[in-house]
Amino acid sequence: MKILVLNCGSSSIKYQLYSEANDEWAVLGKGAIEKIGLKGSFLKHEKESGEKVLLEGEILDHQTGIDYIMGVLTSERHGCLKGLEELDAVGHRVVHGGEEFNSSVFITPEVIRKMEECIELAPLHNPPNLKGVYAVQQLLPGIPQVGVFDTAFHQSMPKKAYMYAIPATLYKKYGIRRYGFHGTSHRYVSERACEMVNLDFQKARIISCHLGNGASIAAIMDGHSVDTSMGFTPLEGLIMGTRAGDLDLGAVTFIMDKEMIGTRSASVLFNKHSGLLGVSGISSDMREVHDAADKGNAMAQLSIEMYNYRIKKYIGSYIAAMGGVDLIIFTGGIGENATYIRAGVLNQMEFFGIEIDEDINAAIHGKEKVISKPESRVKVLVVPTNEELVIAKDTKEIVAEMSNR
């Protein structure tokens, strides 16, 4: 079976083409289109052999972009398909499924209508996700499509975790509650970590730390998400590259009054100019902030200390909420590679039974590895995320179910 996985952003499309036989999965090709609708748009493609190619051209919209991808995948020089008829299904990453979707779904006209209703919950993300669905409908009419939602994994949270202490009428009218994001990543790494240490996923207490430019933590108990740091939007929770994370609402209204700004400007301030960038004044990239801290920049050092402290507080609160923890996982670009962040977060947490091996931790960059000491009661692991594989597997399973009906 051959499945194309699409992740459509506002001006980009990431893709991976999977081949599956007897539950063995291989990536035949992958890549990304950048600057859709802008000057200088291009496609980066990598073949199964590792050979890379850069193709430049005018890519005005998502349909043109996906048509471009199909052309590359079937080209004699760069492709890995003899023709599009070899393609069995398309899986889409969709950011927000609201309360409507608690699992991946076969895309039908009714599902599309419900996805469109979720646009107001994720106005920056869901429209381009849907553009990918529309484009495939036009280019490959009749091919099965599946939607995999970032929010779905967290739909198992109990009400006490997802409700906000605001008038209940606002939840009923507008759906204002904690939804959580990065669900596909948290699901993959938590299941994979249990496989690595031979632990039953359905009986484990897990804290998954997805640390990238966007960052979130999930508490996973008995195979279900029971809490997560991101909320109604991806702004809540941890300090991120440019997002403030948890912030006193009184401070928000105070700043709006003093700076005489409206909701749009406030949203830009707290989503685009805060976080590591706002505190350090240097960059939203942890590597650049760390370099500046190493050179003695006090604000860069403070931003890292704040970043670590916020993660540490969430880990502690989730240990309390679950009555303990068996596994702690680090994933995402920072979680997988920033050894100093992992060490800083878990420093002085031995009383929880968390002891990392400093030498092993310092040597691990982007590879699967247990980094805790053998005697540590809590296992700590680095697990590179693979959301695309989850989407491909869900797509295969759902398409198979539909064909058997």
Helices and strands as residue ranges (DSSP letters): E 2-8, E 13-21, E 24-34, E 42-47, E 52-56, H 62-74, G 84-86, E 89-94, E 105-106, H 109-117, G 119-121, H 126-139, E 145-149, G 152-156, H 159-162, H 168-174, H 183-197, G 201-203, E 205-211, E 215-221, E 224-228, H 249-259, H 263-272, H 275-280, H 286-294, H 298-322, E 327-331, H 332-337, H 339-346, G 350-352, H 358-363, E 369-370, E 379-382, H 387-403
